[in-house]
Amino acid sequence: MTMKHISLLSFTSTLITATLLTGCNDANNVSSSSPTKDYSIAHPVTVNLLNRHIVNNDAAYIPAQCYTKTAGKDDKIHNPCFSCHTEGLAPNYINDSAFQMEYDFRTYSRTNRWSNLFKDRSVDVAKISDAEILNYVRTSNYINEKDEITLANRLAKVPEQWDVNQDGKWNGYTPDSYFNFDQEGFDVAPDQQDTGWRAFAYAPFFGTFWPTNGSTNDVIIRLPETMRQDDSGNYSRQIYKLNLAIVEAMITRKNIAISNTDEKRYQVDLNRNGVLDNSTAVIYNWAPTEGKQMSYVGMAKTLQQQNKLHLAAGLYPEGTEFLHSVRYIDQKENGGIQLADRLKELRYAKKTSWNKYSQLYNAAMGEEFESTQFPDRLRRVIGNSEEGVINGLGWTYQGFIEDQNGNLRPQSFEESMYCIGCHSGLGATTDSSFAFARKLGSEQHQAGWFHWTQRGLHGVPEPKFPDGSWQYTEYLLQNHSANEFRNNEEVIAKFFNADGSVKNAEIDILHNDIGHLLLPSPERALTLNKAYKVIVDEQSYIYGRDAHVKPVTTSWDIVPIDEKTGIKSPVIHN
């Protein structure tokens, strides 16, 4: 049930600027014995940021969710796999829907090394009071009392133990968003200047990242500086908004509403009616083989004409950045749920190179060839904790996570590997990412350009698949729970009867309000906050970072050879 992992052979690697090489692990030297049943963790785990040494898991790119047992106690088959493993939309040429039906593990990776899944945290969680955890999550570890970015200050004088190449400076991403969003979703610095980051609301992807499973989240986007400039190189928010709308049209392959715009000013036919007039929409009409082209505006238009900046359906322009904060769950005075001030993680991605459709196709075919010729070879991930890790499809990923004192630190190389598996080689992604393709449309509040601190999930309608079926409802019906581990008893009790049948009245509410499903009760939020704090105290992220109290019973410790999921045919919604 694991994702297909892109690992390019020599005949395709020349086509991909930032290629990933395959590993050379010797499967014959790997023990297939069960992991130890003593899941106690030293306090804390020693973290070394200066090298690529793997402490626990050479296959850390395979997430814990992929070890889920799809057969329940009553032999009922559950299928959370369809959410990730599906038929991709070109230029995502991956079709990994077959992994809904079988577990595809190497000899080494059949052993589930996410041992935190099997740990009982009851005693440690009970030691943390409600007041203590609420005070903790309400204390920011990102912005200090002077409205400065704490981590950026520390990176300006990079600690020696973080400086991988020992050159005295930080060569990775330095956090520069203030998470201070105006009524158009733009992040504004203390000097009142736009930072370039813009928040957008989206229908959260299935399962793991629903707040009911332990974390609140957001994602913000920034296009390269040249896409924020007019023809003379001056910053223009209006041009930036238009280019963001054009990118949104290319990613969603839909028409995007804009404010009334004089096309003559930009010499671009935004509404694709053949004349330069006033436009209230960016019309998606892109088919180069049929002579149907689209264009950016401002400086980006010039660079596009010079072939220095690219535009294509399903792909972001090079230089696109995403920032994703993973947070604790805070409570409102009225008992509602909101994003906490404290970050668990800050995740960053940047598209550093452009790959054509043909290159991406060759990469996918190279992976098929590789899996046939070297069926037991693990993936080798390139990168380090300072500059990030690369996914082989043009993107670099980097992350920061809490240290034992609750301050953000760079992730180690092994901790960073955790990000790569889901951001490459999955049928469900759009140019290696998830959120922006799921952005709320123009009919929603502020046309979907807002941050979750400005308006929450309540009242957001349930998204639909292209075939018209309800997305979250389908996940509940296929999986019978709100997460892959099926240990979210709160959601099970809310949406299912004792006999396992779905409560239609609850589904009717969900259709008009995703918060009804996605948001936990205040009691559950407190418990999950405490459970994650135990992991922070241990610094045991390399053994798993999923918040739970009782041991997970629905995951394999070792996946049997030739094990099938029991799913007879893949679920695909095109």
Buried (B, 14 or more C-beta within 10 A) or exposed (E): BBBBBBBBBEEBBEBBBBBBBBBEBEBEEBEEEEBEEEBEBEEEBEBEBBEBEBBBBBBBBBBBBBBBBBBBEEEEEBBBBBBBBBBBBEBBBBBBBEBBBBBBBBBBBBBBBBBBBBBEBEEBBEEBEBEEBBEBBEEBBBBEEEEEBBBBEBBEEBEEEBBBEEEEEBBBBBBBBBBBBBEBBBBBBEEEEBBBBBBBBBBBBBBBBBBBBBBBBBBBBBBBBBBBBBBEEEEBEBBBBBBBBBBBBBBBBBBBEBEEBEBEEBEBBBBBEEEBEEBEBBBBBBEEEEEEEBBBBBBBBBBBEEEEBBBBBBBBBBBBBBBBBBBBBBBEEEEEBBBBBBBBBBBBBBBBBBBEBEBBBBBBBBBEEBBEEBEBBBBBBBBBBBBBBBBBBBBBBBBBBBBBEBEBBBBBBBBBBBBBBBBBBBBBBBBBBBBBBBBBBBEBEBBBBBBBBBBBBEEBBBBBEEEEEBBBBBBBBBBBBBBBBBBBEEBBEBBBEEEEEBEEEBBEBBBEBBBBBBBBBBEBBBBBBBBBBBBBBBBBBBBBBBBBBEBBEBBBBBBEEEBEBBBEEBBBBE
